[in-house]
Every structure is written in structure tokens, then in C-alpha cells.
Amino acid sequence: MIGLLAAMGLLSLVLSWRPWKAAATNDQLVLMPEHHSARRGTLEVVLTPRDFRLLEFLKSRQGKVVTKDELYDAGWGRDFMPNSRALDQHMINLRKKLDPDKSRAPVIETVRGVGYRLL
């Protein structure tokens, strides 16, 4: 009897774990350069050239903190004199595009005083 209860408990744990694992992989950010867009789960987002460059740079350093200066260079070029809110506004817009109804886990994390990180 105890063995049956233990097996049922293990089965319920496995069944409850699998949907979470599937949701995490289906919600992954995928860049599609041929369409100049990104896909996150079932949501496909058309991106501006600058948005795409910023996401592409973040994706190339996924999980690592990227400074604002590095992002300005990637998005605007080295000769650009950054406006203090231009990059922040682009990140806000990217977050809205990648999760318009705020139903998913965040994909872009703000690292206060430094820059951003793609999760």
C-alpha cells in the first residue's frame, strides 16, 4: 500500500513538472533574420532594424550583463551621442512587443546602474 502511494505521489510530481518544463522551452526567444522578426512561443513580432540589432546583440551575450554603452554601439553606432532615455525607451518598447499582455516571464532584465541582460 505504501509503495502504491509513493508511486502515485511520484507520478503526480512528474505530471505536474512536465507542463512547466514545456512552457519554459516554448516561451524561448527566437530571432528570425530572414523576416526581421522575433518569435516568443506563438507570438511573432515584427521588429524595427534598431530593435533587431539590439535584440541580436543581447542574444549573442545571453545571460550576461550588457552595458548601456555596448548597446548604444550595437544599436546606434560609435559616433552616436546617447540621449539618456533613448535606450531605456527602446527596451520598454521591446518588452511590450515581446509580451504585450504581460502573461509571460520577463525576457529582458534591467541591471540597475549597468545595463540589461537577456534571460
C-alpha positions in Angstrom: 0.0 0.0 0.0 2.8 2.4 0.9 4.6 1.6 -2.3 1.4 2.3 -4.3 1.0 5.7 -2.6 4.7 6.6 -3.2 4.3 5.6 -6.9 1.2 7.8 -7.2 3.0 10.7 -5.5 5.9 10.4 -7.8 3.6 10.2 -10.9 1.8 13.3 -9.8 5.1 15.1 -9.4 6.3 14.1 -12.8 3.0 15.1 -14.4 3.0 18.5 -12.7 6.6 19.1 -13.7 6.3 18.3 -17.4 3.9 21.2 -18.4 6.2 23.7 -16.7 9.2 22.4 -18.5 7.4 22.5 -21.9 6.2 26.1 -21.3 9.7 27.2 -20.5 11.1 25.9 -23.8 8.1 27.1 -25.9 8.5 30.6 -24.5 12.1 30.9 -25.7 13.0 33.9 -27.8 14.0 33.0 -31.3 15.3 35.7 -33.8 14.4 35.3 -37.4 16.7 37.5 -39.5 15.1 36.5 -42.8 11.8 38.0 -41.6 13.4 40.7 -39.5 11.3 39.5 -36.6 11.3 37.5 -33.4 9.2 34.7 -32.1 8.4 34.0 -28.5 6.1 31.0 -28.1 3.3 31.5 -30.5 3.8 35.3 -30.7 5.6 36.6 -33.7 6.8 40.2 -33.5 8.0 42.4 -36.4 10.9 44.4 -35.4 12.4 47.7 -36.5 16.0 47.5 -37.7 17.3 49.0 -34.5 15.2 46.7 -32.3 16.5 43.7 -34.2 20.1 44.9 -33.8 19.6 45.4 -30.0 18.0 42.0 -29.6 20.6 40.3 -31.7 23.4 41.8 -29.6 21.7 40.8 -26.4 21.1 37.3 -27.7 24.8 36.9 -28.6 25.6 37.6 -24.9 22.5 35.9 -23.4 22.7 35.6 -19.7 25.5 38.1 -19.4 25.1 41.8 -18.4 25.5 44.1 -21.4 26.3 47.7 -20.6 24.4 50.6 -21.9 27.5 51.8 -23.8 27.8 48.4 -25.6 24.1 48.6 -26.5 24.4 52.1 -27.8 27.3 51.0 -30.0 25.3 48.0 -31.3 22.1 49.9 -31.9 23.2 53.4 -33.0 26.9 53.1 -33.8 30.0 54.5 -32.1 29.5 58.1 -33.4 26.1 58.4 -31.7 26.0 60.7 -28.6 23.5 58.9 -26.4 20.4 60.5 -25.1 19.9 59.2 -21.6 16.4 57.9 -22.3 16.7 56.6 -25.9 18.0 53.2 -25.0 15.7 52.9 -22.0 12.7 53.7 -24.2 13.7 51.1 -26.8 14.0 48.5 -24.0 10.5 49.4 -22.8 9.1 49.1 -26.3 10.9 45.7 -26.9 9.4 44.4 -23.6 5.9 45.5 -24.7 6.4 43.9 -28.1 7.7 40.6 -26.7 5.0 40.3 -24.0 2.0 42.7 -24.9 -0.3 41.2 -22.2 2.3 40.6 -19.6 1.4 37.0 -19.3 5.0 35.6 -19.8 8.1 35.7 -17.7 10.3 38.7 -18.4 12.9 38.2 -21.2 14.9 41.4 -20.7 16.2 42.2 -17.2 17.3 45.7 -16.2 20.6 45.6 -14.3 20.4 48.8 -12.3 23.2 51.2 -13.0 24.9 49.0 -15.6 22.7 47.9 -18.4 20.5 44.9 -19.4 20.6 41.1 -19.6 18.7 38.8 -21.9 17.3 35.9 -19.7 
